[in-house]
């Protein structure tokens, strides 16, 4: 029965997914900052679980990244941040089989997208600032596009005072 709930919820949301065995779905959730989040939905004997990869192990400022994740956990619905043995960052949740309805699963998947996509750039800024700056400088030196790094411009350029007329409508 849960299998039908999962399938109908994913179909109704027009999400890409592959069924990888009884009660196991590999789902691709779309985003804007993090272009996609890969997520497992697994029906077990006693629980339904969700697991989504968010970001690889931070290169730096681990304590600040983990502080952010722990504080963010207090505001998440149904899922929470965790790290695996390598330090990679995931969103996970476990639910009673009988608690999963189409509405509830939609809410859970919405929370996964909101967190993974919404927190992605923050996690990159905290845990990969040096790499971002190095990539920016390398691209500038070679005349490469900076289009997908624009969200991090503030890390490499000094803040400029607001000039009236430039952004005012």
N, C-alpha and C positions, 0 to 999 in steps of 0.2 A: 504494500500500500504506500509506504514512504517513497518507494521508487517512482510511483506515478505522480506523487506530489512534487518531487524534484524535477522530473521531466516536464511536467506542465508549467511549473514556475519558470524554468529556464526557457522553454518555448515561448511563453507569454512575454518574457523580457527580451526575446529575440537575441539571446546570448549564444555565442559559439561554444560548443562543448562536445566532448567525446565520452561515450560510455566505455569504461575500462573494466568491465566485469559487473557482476551483480551488485547493485547499490554503490558503485564507484563511478564518479563523474569528474573529469578534468575540464574545468571551465575557464574561459578567457574573459575576464572582465575589462571593459574598455575604460580608459581614463584620458586625462588631458596633460597633466604633468608627468605622470608615469603612464606611458602610452597604453600599457596593458598590465593586468595583474593576473597571474596564473593561480588558480585556486582549486583545491581538491575538496570534493564533497563525498563523504564516505558514510554509508549506513553500516554500523556494526551490529553485533548481537544485542547490545544493551544501550548503545548511544549513537548519536549522529554527530559526526565531526566535520569541521571546516578547517582548512589549512591553506594559507596564502603566503607565497613568498613576496616580501616587500623590498628588501635591499641586502646586498652582500655585507660582510663584516666591515665596519668602518675602518678607515686607515688611521684615524687620529681621533682625539678627544672622546675616547670611549666612555669615560665617566659622564660627560655632558650628554652624549647620545642616550645612554642608559637612563639617566635622570629624566630626559625628555620622554622616553618610552614609558617609564613608570608613572610619571605624572599624567601622561596621555591616557594610560589604562583606566584611570578613574573616570574618564568621560566617554568611554566606549560602551556600546551596547552589544552584549552577547559574545564578543570576541575580545582578545587581549593580545598585546605584543609579547613576544618571547624571542629568545635567541637559541640557535642550535649549538652543538658542540664546536662548530667552526666559528661561531659568532655571527652567522647570518641572521637577519631579522625576519620574523614571520608574524602573521596574525593567526591566532588559533581560537577555536571555540568548541565546546562539547555540550551537547544538548540531549535531553531525554527524547527517545524515539517518538513518544506520544505528543511532544510539544511542538513538533514541526508541521506547520500548515503552510499553504502557499503564501499567505500574508506574512507569516513569521520568517520564512526563508527569504522572501523578498527584502524584508527589513534587515536581516543578517547580511545578505549580499550587498545591500546598499551601504551598510556600515563598513564592510570590507573595502568597497570602492572609495568611500569618503575618507577613510583613514589612510589607506595605501596611497591613493592619489593625492590627497590633501596634505599629508605629512612628508611626501617624498622629497620635495625640494628642501624642506627644513632639515631632514636627515642628511641629505647630500651636503648642505652648507655646513652643518656641524661636523660631520664625520669625514668629509672629503674636500675641505676647503683648499688645502695645498694642491691636491691633484687638479681641482678645477682651475686654480690660478695658473698652474703649469700648462694645462691644456689651452687655456685662453692665450697665454703668451706664445705658445708654439703655433697656434693658428694665426695669430697676428703676424708672426715672423714669416710665415709662408703665404700670407694673403688668403688663407682659408676662411670659409664662412663661420661666423659666430652666431648664426641664427638660433641654434638649439642651446646656446649658452646664455642667451639674453637675460634669463631669470636670475643669473648670478653676476650680472654686470656690477652690482654694488660691492661685490667682493674684490674686484680688481680696479675699480675706478674710485677716486675720492668723491665723497658726497659734494654736490654742488648746491649752492643756495637756490631757492625757488626764484625763477625769473618770471614776473607777470607777463602774460601774453603767450608764453610758449605752450602751456598746457591748459590754460584757462579757456573756457568756451564762452 
